[in-house]
Amino acid sequence: MIVTSTPEASPGTAADIVDRQRTTLFPWVKPYYAEPVVLSEGEGVWVKDVEGQDYLDFFAGILTTSIGHCHPAVTERVTRQMQRLGHTSTLYVTEPQLEVAQQIIDLAPEGLTRAAFTNSGTEAVETAIMAARVHTGRTEVVALRHAYSGRSSLATSITAHASWRPLPSTSAGIVHARSPYRYRAPLGPDATDEQLTAFFIDDLVETIETTTSGRPAALIVESIQGVGGFIVPTEGYLAQAAEVIRHYGGLFIADEVQTGFGRTGTHWFGCQHDGVAPDIMVMAKGIANGFPVAATVAREEVAASWGSLSVSTYGGNPVSMAATAATLDVMVEEDVPTRSETRGHQLRQALEGLQQRFEWIGEVRGRGLMQAMEIVADRTSKTPDAARTRALMQAAREEHLLIGAGGLSGHVIRTGPSMLITESETAEAIARLTRACERADAL
């Protein structure tokens, strides 16, 4: 049969497309900006909107296009896989899934030898919590304030941001300890990391002993809290927190959805900065450069406890696995942990320079190519300034620079570009961000 091609329909203006979104999608699908950016194509760290305007993407689809938009190695391998086998479900065995599982196990902290694939960070978290509960025979879970775990019923219960929870918790037995949030700790500006870590660990112990049965199944911790505003834990916190939960018979779950695969520099995973080998680890986002892939990895005995039936229709999909394998190959070849460390140092120096210029930048924090600025009314009160943050976001957009926002009050600027960003591209992003700060300062 001969198929006659038809001309591609005109996409319409940006305003037309935004109007269609507002009348066809759920209202919770909320893009950035009062007048959203409508993107149509991308390459590397550059994207183009439907009206032909170029933008430097310094947020990478929430740290997801980890090696850049439309990387040729990913495009080629996905195209080749599509011509062979597009879908099977986990009811059949495919070699691409096993290849990726081994790649991840080889990169993961020692002892994580079993993998399961799903489609999103939310599902990876669900899988990890289920595995911990099955293995321990317990149900209670400890999370941290300022945490974000996804959009399912369980994940929003673990999430500790009122604005991201459409309903009260629907999952019993989930409690929240203090986040190791150095900038907003109540100990004062002169407290050392050792003192801060002791304070937060004491709170974790008290939370377990006063708000649970004392027999929690797990503690789940983001190695750097993403939606929370790139909150970097105090030195030693992750290692001591892992000891605490294991003391009470629970498992330590490291959430590496945003921090994984070299993003934080030096190491492949964020928890390794504290020398932690978790019992379970979850990852997604940058794992496949934008394809819907997530993975949960666990120690042998934890994985072996889950013997009941389960299935993931799209988990381990051959096309998604091809994208993952290609992405991981490029990451290893390019040594992205080192690249993130180098470019992250360049970015961090620039952000600290901006902090010296502008009183409303309360703190600069992050690791590698995961850097943030907390925006405040002034450094004495530390009052979150969401209005100036929105103005800075808009000013950056006018400079054709895409960045992200976060924090409990929407007052933190987040940056996290492709880990293959060049020195000159980073310098260009810094120049655009500097001009945006100068605009925002005029408010």
N, C-alpha and C positions, 0 to 999 in steps of 0.2 A: 504494500500500500504506500502510495506517495503522499507525504504530508506536506501541504503547502504552508509555508511560514507566513505569518501576518506581521505587519509593522508593529513595533512595540508602542503601546499606548503612551501618550504624553503624561508624565507624572503630575503635571499641574504645578502651580506655584506653591511655595512653602506654606503660605496661609491656607490654601485649599487643602493641603495634606494634613495640616494641624487640625483644621475644622473636621475633617473626616475622622481623625483619631478621636476627637472629643465626642463624636456622636456614635462611634462604633465600639470603642474599647471601654473596659471597666474604668471608673473614675480613679481608682487607685494607681493606674498607670500614669504617673505624673513625671513628665520630663523636667529637666532643668530649665530655668529662665521663663519669664512671663511670655516671651515669644520664642518657643523652642527652636533649636537648631535641627533642621531636617537633613540628615546625612545621606549621601548616595553612593560614595565610593571612597576607597582609601588605599594607601600604599605606605608601608613603613610606619613612621610616626605622623604622617600627613593624611588628612581626610578632606573631602570636598562635599559641600552641601548641594542641594538640588538647583541652586541658583549660580553654581560655579565658584563659590567663595572657598578658598583654602583655609584650613585651620591646622595648627600644630596640636596634636592630641597628646596631652601631658597627663592623661588619666587612664588611657588604654581600656576604655569600657569597664571601669572599676578593676583595674590591674589584671585584665584578662587577655588582651592581645599582647602577650608576653614577649613575642619576638617580632611584633609589628603586623600591621594589616596586610593581608594577602601575601604572606611570605611564600616565595616560589617553591620552596621545598615542601611546604604543607599543601599548597595548591596542586602540585604535580602528583603527590602521593595520594591525595584524596580523589583526584580525577581518575587515577589508575585503579584505585579500589572500587570506585563506582562502576567501572566497566567490567568488574569481576563478580562482586557480591555486595549488595547494598544492605541487607538486613537478615537477621536470623532469630533474635532473642537469646536469652541465656539458656534456653532448652537445648541448644546445639553447641558443639564445640567449634571454635574458630581459632586459627593460629594467631591472627592479629591481637586478639584479647590476651593470649598467653605471652606474646612478645612484650606487650606494654606492661603486663603484670610483673614480668621479670625486670624490665627497665626500672620500674618504680621501686621494687624490692631492693635492687642494687644501689639505688640512691638514698633510700630511707635509712633512718637511724637503726642501729643494730637491734636485731630481735624481731623486727616486723617482717614476717615471712609469708603472710597470706593477704590477698587483695580481693576486693569486690568492687564492681563498677556500677555506677548509677549515672544520673544525668545532671545533677546540680549539687551545690554545697548543702542545700537543705536536706536532700536525700542522703548524702553522705553522713550528715549529723544524725539523722534518724537511724541509719544503719549502725552507727557507732553506739548510740544510746541503747538500741535493742541488743547489740552484742554484749555490752557491759551488763545489762540487766539479766540476760540469759546466763552469762558466765557466772555472775555472783549470786544469782537467785534473789537479788534485791531490786528495789524499784526507785529509791530516792536518788536524786541527782543534784549535785552542787554546781552552780555556775557563778559567774561574776557579774556585778553591776557594770553597766555600760557595755555588756556583751551583745553581740548580734549573731544569731544562728540561722536565720532564714525565715520563710514565710508560711510554713505549714503550722498546724495547730501545736505540735510539740515544739517546733523551732521558735515560734513566737512566744511560747511560755518560757523558754530558756533565755530569749532576748530580754534585755533589761533596759529598754527605752520605751517610755509610754507612747511616744508618737508612732512606734512601729508595732504596737499591740492593739489590734482592732477590738479585742475582747479581753476580759479578765482571763487569767490563766485557766486553760481547760485541762491541764495535766497536773495531777496531784503529785506531791513529793518533790517539787523542784524549788530549791532555795538559792539565794544569791548572797555571796560574801562580797566584801569590799573589793573593788578593782584596785590593783597596785598603781594608782594614778598619782604619780609623783607631784605634778603641778598643783593638784587640788587636795593633797594630803593635809590633815589638820595638825601636823607637827611643826609647821613653820619652815621658812626658807633655808634654815641652816642645818636641817636634819640630814644626816648622811644616808647613803643607800642602805647601809647595814641597819640603821635605826628604822628606816622606812620599811624595809623588808620584814623586820621583826614585828612591826606594828601590823602589817597586812597579814602576815602568817598567823599572828595571835587572833586576828578577826576571823580568819578561815577556820581555825580550831574552834573558836567560840560559836561560829555559825553552825558547824557540824554538831557540836555538843548541845546546842540550845534549840535548834530548829529542825533537826532530823532525829531519827531514832538512834543515831550513833552508828548506824550500819548503812552508809551510803553505797550505792552501786558505783558511782563515778564522780569525778570532777572534770568538767570540760572547760578548757581555757584556750582562748586565742593567743598565739604567741606574741602578736601585737594586735590590740583590739582595733578592728578596721572601721566600722561604722561609728564606733565610739570616739573616733578622732585620732587614730594611729597612736593609741596609748601604749607606750613601751613599758613593760614591767620593770620594776626596780631590780638591780643586779641580785641574782641568787633566788629571786622569787619563784620562778618556775621549778627549779630543782627542789626547793624546800616544800613547795605545794605538792609536788609529786610524792615526796616522802610522807607528807601528812595524810593524803588520801589513802595511800597504801597502808599506813599504820592503822587506819580504820577499816581495812579490808576492801577498799574500793579500787577502781582502776583510774589511771590518769589518761585523759583523752586530750591530745594536742590538736587544736583546730588550726590547720595550715591553709585554709581556703584562700586567704589573701597573701599570706607570708611565704607560701611554699615555692620551691623550685628556683632558689637563688635570689629571690626578690629582696631579701634583707641584707645581702652581701656576705661574702666569706664562706658561708655555709649554704647547703642546699635547702635547709628548713630552719625556721625561726627558733624552734625549741633547742636547736643545737648550740645557740649562743650561750645557753645555760647548761650545756652538757647533759640534756635530758633525753633519755630513751623512753618514749611513751609506751603505754600498753596498747593503745589504739591511736591512729592518726587519720585525720580527714583532710582531703585536698580537693580543689576544683579550680575554677577561674582560669588561671594561666596555664593549666596543665595541657590544654589542647589548642591554645592560641585563638580561642573564641568558639570552638565547637562545644556542644553541651555534654561535657564529660566530668564526672566526679569519681573519686576513689576513696575507699576506706581500707586501711591496712591495719593488721593486728598481729599480735603474737600468736604463735601456733596454737597454744592451749586455749586462748580466747576464741579464736575462729572455730576450733573443734567443738566447742560447747554448743554451737548453733546447728542442731541437726534437723530441725523441722523444715518443712517445705517453704520455699520462697522463690520469687522470680523477679527479674527486672526486664521488662519488655524491650527497652532500648539500652539497657546497661550492656556495655561491651560491644555496642553496635560496630560492625566492621569498618564503616566509613569514619566514625568517630575515633575508633582505635587507630586508623591510619593517620588521622590528624594528630593524635596524641604521640604516636611513635615518631612521626616526622618532627614534631615540636621538641620532644625530648632529645632527639638526635642533634638538632641544631643547638639546643641549650648546652649539651655536653661539648660539642665541637667549639662553641663560642665561649665556653667557660663563663656562663652568665653570673655565677656568684662573684667572680672577680670583677666582671664588667659592672655589676650593680654596686660593688664597693667603690670602684673608681669614680664612676659617674655620680654616685650618691654623695661622695665627698665633695665633688664639684658643686652639686646642687646645695648641699648643706652649708657650705661656706657662703654661698650667695644668700640663702635664706637668713642666716645669722647676720649678714650684713644689712639686710632689710630690717631685721629686728632692731638693730642699733639705730636705724633711721626713724622708725615709726613706733611711737609709744604704744599704739594699740595692738602690736604683735606681742602677746604676752609670753609665749613660749614657742620655740622651734624644737621639734622632736622627730624621731624616726630612726630607721636603719636602712642602709643601702638606698635603693630607689623606691622608698616608701617613706616620704617626708611630709611633715605637716606644720602648719602655723596655727596656733590658737589665738583667735581674735577677741580682744577684750576692750571694755570701755577705757580702762587704764590699768596699769600694772599694780597699783596699790589695792584697788578693790577686786580685781580679777573678774569683774562682772562680764559674763558672756555678751558679745555684741553681734547678734545675728543680723542686724540691719546692715552693719558695715561689711559683714561677710557676704551678704547678698550683693551689695554694691561692688565688692571686689570681684565676685564671680562675674557680674555683668561687665565690669571694666575689662576683665581678662577676655571675655567673649568679644568685646569690641576691638581688642588687640589680636583677635583670631587665635586665642590660646584656650584650650579646653582643660579645665581643672575640675576638681571635685570638692564637695562640701561634706561635713560630717559633724560629729559631736552631739551630745545630748540636747543642746540648744541650737543645733545647726550653725555653730559658730567656729568651726574648724575648717581651714582650707587644706585639702588633701591633694598630693601629687604622687603619681606612680606610672610613669611612661613605660613604653616597651624597653626591655632590658638590652636591646640592641641599639638604643639611641646613641648617636655619636656625640663627641665632644662639642662640635660646632652646633648641632641641633639642640643640645642642652643649653649652650650659651645663648642661642636664639630664644629658647623658652624663658630663660632667666631675664633676658632683656625685655621681653613682652610682659612678664610678670612684674618687673620693676615699674614699667610704665603704668600698669594697672594699679599698683599700689599707690603711685603718685596721684592717680585720678581719685582713688578711694580716700586718700588722705585729705582731699579738698572738701569732703562732706562737712 
